[in-house]
Amino acid sequence: MRNLNIKSDEAYELAHFIAKRTGKTLTAAVTDLLKREKRALTKDELIEKWTRIGKENRTRMSPEMRDWDYDADMYDEWGLPK
């Protein structure tokens, strides 16, 4: 097992506060928070990746396809499929 030693009074107080409020140990509270942050970062990376793919695909489309108003063709005035 590896150890993590963070020398920050603020970090300790925050972790202690969260652990006390949630009924978790300090280790469990910090681990949960780190997992949550990792998921958020991973989500951001996926959003960036799919945005980049979308932009790359857009460059391969014809001008007609880029300008196509698919909402008007596929959905009625109430937003329901035609």
TIKEPA-129357 format. One record per residue: residue in one letter; x, y, z of N, C-alpha, C, O in turn. Coordinates in steps of 0.001 Angstrom, whole numbers, plus 500000, padded with zeros to 6 digits. Example, Ala and Ser with C-alpha at 12.3 -4.5 7.8 and 13.67 -1.06 7.14 Angstrom:
BEGIN
A513190494310507800512300495500507800513200496700507800514236496681508465 S512850497750507080513670498940507140512900500030507870513409501138508039 
// end
This chain:
BEGIN
M500840498822500000500000500000500000500883501238500000501877501309500723 R500514502195499194501242503463499143500593504437500114499410504325500435 N501373505374500564500863506400501468500750507726500745501499508014499811 L499802508523501196499632509862500676499676510795501871498855510690502783 N500633511703501865500802512609502985500689514032502458501592514537501791 I499575514665502765499340516024502291499526516972503470498831516880504481 K500466517868503318500791518802504401500075520122504168500677521124503779 S498773520093504418497970521289504235496868521284505276496032520382505317 D496882522302506113495826522403507120494457522539506469493475521968506943 E494401523296505387493120523488504706492597522162504149491413521857504294 A493462521375503517493046520088502965492553519167504080491543518481503925 Y493267519158505196492855518322506324491490518762506851490616517927507085 E491306520047507034490031520551507562488879520225506611487804519816507051 L489104520405505317488053520084504346487718518594504363486547518219504398 A488736517756504340488518516311504362487831515887505656486917515062505636 H488268516444506768487678516125508064486202516543508105485358515788508586 F485897517723507609484521518217507570483634517278506751482548516892507186 I484115516919505558483326516049504682483172514658505297482089514075505253 A484239514135505862484167512813506489483165512813507644482371511883507786 K483209513842508451482302513925509606480849514041509145479971513376509694 R480594514882508141479226515075507635478667513826506965477467513562507040 T479535513058506309479075511877505568479177510593506373478651509557505968 G479851510659507512480023509464508329481079508519507787481112507343508150 K481935509025506924482994508213506328484306508458507058484454509425507806 T485244507565506824486594507800507324487229508875506458486734509187505375 L488327509439506940489055510418506131489490509800504808489376510423503752 T489984508582504874490447507898503665489304507712502680489466507983501490 A488151507255503156487003507040502272486504508354501685486148508414500509 A486477509400502495486012510705502011486941511235500923486473511693499881 V488234511177501153489205511671500165489147510812498901489183511345497791 T489058509503499056488980508606497905487742508905497069487826508982495843 D486591509075497722485360509388496992485478510713496241485053510818495091 L486048511709496882486208513006496228487170512929495046486939513560494014 L488237512166495190489180512005494083488536511250492917488770511584491755 K487732510241493225487024509516492167486050510437491440485939510391490215 R485349511269492199484400512204491591485122513185490664484651513481489566 E486261513677491120487043514610490291487555513914489033487556514506487954 K487989512662489166488469511906488012487347511718486994487569511870485793 R486136511384487470484991511236486556484701512545485837484427512548484636 A484760513651486560484495514961485944485537515275484876485198515764483798 L486787514997485170487852515256484193487698514355482975487877514793481839 T487366513102483220487168512159482130485997512602481268486061512525480041 K484922513068481909483758513553481178484144514749480304483756514821479137 D484906515683480870485361516841480096486205516414478904486075516968477813 E487075515422479118487916514936478030487071514297476934487362514471475751 L486025513559477313485148512947476325484378514005475543484214513890474328 I483911515029476239483195516112475558484119516781474544483716517041473410 E485360517060474955486326517671474043486598516765472843486688517236471709 K486728515461473101487006514505472024485861514483471023486098514568469818 W484622514370471498483473514292470589483241515613469873482779515620468732 T483547516718470514483445518021469853484458518113468718484143518583467624 R485672517661468992486720517666467965486327516771466787486515517152465632 I485784515587467073485350514674466011484238515313465183484235515211463956 G483299515970465853482218516649465147482731517735464215482272517865463080 K483688518515464709484259519577463874485012518999462687484938519538461582 E485742517898462907486466517263461804485493516723460761485720516867459560 N484407516102461222483417515568460285482717516675459518482377516502458348 R482501517799460162481838518925459494482650519395458279482072519805457272 T483975519338458370484808519776457245484659518847456043484956519243454916 R484203517620456271484036516649455182482654516739454536482412516111453505 M481753517506455127480385517604454611480305518612453464481083519562453375 S479349518365452611479096519324451535478440520567452133477857520490453214 P478524521711451453477872522922451962476369522723452173475796523262453120 E475735521948451289474301521695451437474002520943452736473052521263453450 M474822519949453025474607519152454245474875519995455496474162519869456492 R475894520847455447476195521704456605475061522683456875474787523018458028 D474395523146455806473330524144455950471946523535456144470971524266456323 W471846522209456111470557521534456219469916521805457575470537521597458617 D468685522263457553467928522511458781467163521238459135465970521117458855 Y467864520300459748467259519002460030466102519102461016465177518292460964 D466140520082461910465022520241462844463723520518462096462684519941462417 A463778521390461109462576521736460347462067520540459546460858520379459379 D462970519706459054462556518548458257462084517373459108461255516580458661 M462597517255460313462298516075461124461256516298462217460637515339462679 Y461050517564462642460161517836463768459125518892463406459392519805462625 D457937518749463990456890519740463730457076520937464648458058521023465384 E456114521867464595456228523113465364456176522896466876456523523802467635 W455745521703467333455699521390468768456906520545469194456983520099470339 G457823520334468288459024519558468611458824518055468541459673517290468997 L457697517627467968457428516197467852457888515690466492457873516440465515 P458297514419466417458720513878465125457581513943464114456417513727464450 K457937514242462884456925514299461810456538512905461387455703512738460498 
// end
